[in-house]
Amino acid sequence: MYQYERDIEIACVDGDNTSTMTSYLGNMPMYDGTHKLHKGIDNTLRFKIKDTDRKPIDLTNKTIIWKMYDRESRENVLFKYLTVTNASKGMASLTIQTADTIMLPQGFYQFAMYTVENGVEQIIYTDTYDNAKGAIEVIDDVYPEFEPSQVCENFFNDGTYFISTAFNGSGETSKSKSVHTIAMYFDNFTGTVEIQGDLSDQPSSSHSDWFLLSPELFSNPTITINNETGVQAFVLKANVNWIRVRYTATSGSIKKVLLRN
């Protein structure tokens, strides 16, 4: 494995070389392709800004602006000011926080940069063909992607029990006992609660296909609750295709069930 700092070398029209831009652009290196932003972690981009004669631009009193936009819609998604790290050597850096990319879909974007001094804007070029845009890719591969919990807020009354919708039990995994966590939201509830599993390809409408599952640390699959308001959590170890909750109540109700597996 490697840990390294990559510098992005770009050119800015500045000073006496403005009129000879095209001839001098051939003296700068080609832009080195697509850069990557990894979701789930802070990213730092480092820039070396030079003039068209390959000499560092003095960044003293200059403000450097960086914009990132969607490649298709051209909608601006990020707007940042760079931090000058060495003004005389034309070096600046940009830190993109985790929160800046968390809502961005994976894919390719483009960025553009320019400097501002005394109200005058100067574009920054990224290659030898007068292009002022760079390519950047947002990748979600550093941390596992968040998956929302399965939710049930409506229960069917079959005349004996209040029954939740069927939750996916992730039975396709090769584990002998998958771990499931269940959170139940009680509202002044007194009664009994049972968690059931089903091995059918599709959630069965026949009660006989559903069987009781005992939560961890419970010797009895029938859970007795007395005058409870709030959230209680239960852990299951079972390899099943479907999971559901059913309950009977002498008072109160279960308002919501969340399941993660």
C-alpha positions in Angstrom: 0.0 0.0 0.0 1.1 3.5 -0.6 0.4 6.9 0.9 1.4 9.9 -1.2 0.6 13.5 -2.1 -0.4 14.3 -5.6 0.1 17.8 -7.0 -2.2 19.0 -9.8 -0.2 21.4 -12.0 -2.2 24.0 -13.8 -1.5 27.3 -15.6 -3.0 30.8 -15.2 -2.7 33.7 -17.6 -0.8 36.3 -15.7 1.4 39.3 -16.4 3.4 39.8 -19.5 2.7 36.4 -21.1 -1.0 37.1 -21.6 -0.6 38.0 -25.3 1.4 34.9 -26.1 -0.8 32.4 -24.4 -1.1 29.9 -27.2 2.6 29.6 -28.0 3.6 29.1 -24.3 0.9 26.6 -23.6 3.0 24.0 -25.4 5.6 24.4 -22.6 3.4 23.1 -19.9 2.7 19.4 -19.0 -0.5 17.8 -20.1 -3.2 17.7 -17.5 -2.8 14.3 -15.8 -6.4 13.0 -16.2 -9.2 12.3 -13.8 -8.8 12.9 -10.1 -10.8 11.1 -7.4 -12.8 12.1 -4.4 -13.5 9.3 -2.0 -16.8 9.5 -0.1 -16.7 8.8 3.6 -13.5 10.6 4.3 -11.9 14.1 4.0 -10.1 14.7 0.6 -7.3 17.1 0.1 -6.4 18.4 -3.4 -3.0 20.1 -3.8 -2.4 22.5 -6.7 0.7 24.1 -8.2 -0.3 27.1 -10.2 2.2 28.4 -12.8 2.2 30.8 -15.6 2.5 29.8 -19.2 6.3 29.9 -19.0 6.2 27.2 -16.3 7.1 29.7 -13.5 5.1 29.8 -10.3 2.5 32.5 -10.0 2.8 34.7 -6.9 -0.5 34.1 -5.1 0.0 36.9 -2.7 -3.3 38.9 -2.5 -5.0 36.5 -4.9 -8.2 34.6 -4.0 -8.5 31.2 -5.7 -12.0 29.8 -6.4 -12.8 26.2 -7.2 -16.2 25.1 -8.5 -17.4 21.5 -9.1 -20.4 20.9 -11.3 -22.4 18.0 -12.7 -21.1 17.0 -16.1 -24.6 16.4 -17.6 -26.8 19.2 -16.1 -23.9 21.6 -15.4 -25.5 22.3 -12.1 -23.0 23.6 -9.5 -22.6 21.1 -6.6 -19.6 22.5 -4.7 -18.1 26.0 -4.4 -14.8 26.3 -2.4 -12.0 28.8 -1.7 -8.5 27.4 -1.8 -6.0 27.8 1.0 -2.7 29.3 -0.2 0.1 27.1 1.3 3.1 28.8 -0.3 2.3 32.1 -2.1 5.7 32.6 -3.8 5.7 29.1 -5.2 2.1 29.2 -6.4 1.0 26.4 -4.1 -2.5 26.0 -2.7 -4.6 23.3 -1.3 -8.3 22.5 -1.0 -9.9 20.2 1.6 -13.2 18.7 0.8 -14.9 17.6 3.9 -16.8 14.3 4.3 -20.1 16.2 4.6 -19.5 17.9 1.2 -19.7 14.6 -0.7 -22.0 12.5 1.4 -25.1 13.4 -0.7 -23.4 13.4 -4.1 -24.1 10.3 -6.3 -21.1 8.4 -7.5 -19.9 9.4 -10.9 -17.9 11.8 -13.0 -18.0 15.6 -12.5 -16.0 18.5 -13.8 -14.3 21.4 -12.0 -13.1 24.9 -13.0 -10.9 27.4 -11.2 -10.0 31.0 -11.4 -8.2 33.7 -9.4 -9.5 37.0 -8.2 -7.3 40.1 -7.5 -8.6 43.6 -7.1 -11.9 42.5 -8.6 -10.2 41.1 -11.7 -10.8 37.4 -12.5 -8.3 35.3 -14.3 -9.2 31.8 -15.6 -6.9 28.8 -14.8 -6.2 26.3 -17.6 -5.9 22.6 -17.1 -4.2 21.4 -20.4 -2.4 22.5 -23.5 -5.5 23.1 -25.5 -6.8 26.2 -23.7 -9.3 24.0 -21.7 -10.3 25.4 -18.3 -12.1 22.4 -16.9 -10.8 19.3 -15.2 -12.3 15.9 -14.6 -13.0 14.5 -11.2 -14.7 11.3 -10.1 -16.6 10.7 -6.9 -16.2 7.2 -5.6 -17.9 5.5 -2.7 -15.4 2.7 -1.9 -13.7 3.8 1.4 -16.5 2.9 3.8 -19.5 0.6 3.5 -22.5 2.3 2.1 -25.3 3.0 4.6 -28.5 1.0 4.1 -31.7 2.2 5.8 -33.5 0.0 8.2 -36.6 -1.8 7.1 -39.7 -0.2 8.7 -43.2 -1.2 9.6 -45.8 1.3 11.0 -49.0 -0.5 10.1 -50.2 -3.8 11.5 -52.9 -6.1 10.2 -55.5 -7.4 12.6 -56.4 -10.9 11.8 -58.9 -11.2 14.7 -56.4 -12.7 17.1 -53.1 -11.0 16.4 -51.8 -7.7 15.1 -49.3 -8.7 12.4 -46.5 -6.6 10.8 -45.5 -6.6 7.2 -42.9 -9.2 6.2 -39.3 -8.0 6.5 -36.6 -9.4 4.3 -34.5 -11.8 6.3 -31.5 -11.9 3.9 -31.8 -15.6 3.7 -29.7 -15.7 0.5 -26.5 -15.3 2.5 -24.4 -18.4 3.2 -24.3 -17.8 6.9 -25.8 -20.5 9.1 -27.1 -17.8 11.5 -27.5 -14.3 10.2 -27.8 -11.6 12.9 -30.8 -9.3 12.9 -31.6 -6.4 15.2 -35.1 -5.3 15.9 -36.3 -2.1 17.5 -39.9 -1.9 18.8 -41.6 1.4 19.6 -44.1 0.8 22.4 -46.9 3.2 23.4 -48.3 2.4 26.9 -48.2 -1.2 25.8 -49.2 -4.2 27.9 -49.4 -7.6 26.1 -47.3 -10.3 24.4 -45.0 -10.0 21.4 -43.6 -12.8 19.1 -41.1 -12.7 16.3 -41.6 -15.2 13.5 -39.6 -16.5 10.6 -40.6 -18.0 7.2 -38.5 -20.0 4.7 -40.8 -19.6 1.7 -39.6 -17.9 -1.5 -42.3 -15.3 -1.0 -43.9 -14.2 2.3 -46.5 -16.9 3.0 -50.1 -16.0 3.6 -50.5 -19.2 5.6 -49.9 -18.9 9.4 -48.7 -22.5 9.5 -45.6 -21.6 7.4 -44.5 -19.1 10.0 -42.6 -20.3 13.1 -41.5 -18.7 16.3 -38.0 -17.3 16.8 -36.4 -16.7 20.2 -34.4 -13.5 20.6 -31.0 -13.7 22.1 -31.0 -14.0 26.0 -34.7 -15.1 25.9 -35.5 -18.7 26.7 -39.2 -18.2 25.7 -40.1 -16.9 22.2 -43.2 -15.2 23.7 -42.1 -11.8 25.1 -44.3 -10.4 27.9 -44.4 -6.6 28.0 -46.0 -4.7 30.9 -47.0 -1.0 30.6 -44.1 0.0 28.4 -43.6 3.3 26.6 -40.4 3.8 24.6 -38.0 1.7 22.5 -36.8 -1.8 23.2 -34.2 -3.7 21.1 -34.0 -7.4 20.4 -31.3 -9.5 18.6 -32.0 -12.6 16.5 -29.7 -15.2 15.1 -31.5 -17.0 12.3 -31.1 -17.8 8.6 -34.6 -17.2 7.3 -36.1 -15.6 4.2 -38.7 -13.5 5.9 -39.3 -12.1 9.4 -42.4 -10.6 10.9 -43.7 -9.4 14.3 -47.1 -10.3 15.8 -48.6 -9.2 19.1 -51.7 -9.2 21.3 -52.4 -6.2 23.6 -54.6 -5.7 26.6 -53.7 -2.0 26.4 -51.7 0.3 24.2 -50.0 -0.6 20.9 -46.7 -1.0 19.0 -46.3 2.1 16.9 -43.3 1.1 14.8 -40.8 -1.7 14.2 -37.4 -1.3 12.6 -35.2 -4.2 11.4 -31.6 -4.4 10.3 -29.8 -7.5 9.1 
